């Protein structure tokens, strides 16, 4: 009797999109750079619900992709470690930068934001992917958990 083995293959299909100009060639050197790109694509400052996402970066901190992980309610969203890391692996990311918005306009981090960031940091490091920052976007302002030394 033979053994049946299921063979699997995972492929990333890059869809051509010129809507956002030269975003892919831009290097992210600061939280401000990330927030500019995020708002250019998603306009999080004007969203009525919380959106959690991730930027995927190569070894030179150039953007290789962006993914909206979840849309939540007015004050919460689900941050799935599995979804973030799956996206990072598919994009061959060397590092990632997490982001979400606070529809209230106040980007002050919550205890849950800090807990989520630390959970993501541990998981990503176990996969040899660096978590660079987690930015929380408010009305015309943002908070960097790295700069606040909360990672």
MOJOQUI-V262015 format. One record per pair of residues at least 12 apart in sequence whose C-alpha atoms are under 6 Angstrom apart, sorted by the first residue. I is the first residue (numbers start at 1). J is the second residue. Records with the same first field share a line. If there is no record, write none. Layout:
BEGIN
I = J + J
END
This chain:
BEGIN
12 = 90
24 = 63
26 = 62
27 = 61 + 62
28 = 61
45 = 138 + 139
48 = 103
49 = 72 + 73 + 74 + 103
50 = 71 + 72 + 73 + 74 + 76 + 77 + 101 + 102
51 = 70 + 71 + 100 + 101
52 = 69 + 70 + 99 + 100
53 = 67 + 68 + 69 + 98 + 99
54 = 66 + 67 + 97 + 98 + 99
55 = 96 + 97
56 = 93 + 96
57 = 93 + 95 + 96
58 = 93 + 94
59 = 94
94 = 129
95 = 129 + 130 + 131
96 = 131
97 = 131 + 132 + 133 + 134
98 = 134
99 = 134 + 135 + 136
100 = 136
101 = 136 + 137 + 138
102 = 138
105 = 138 + 139
106 = 138
107 = 136 + 137 + 138 + 142 + 143
118 = 151
133 = 146
END
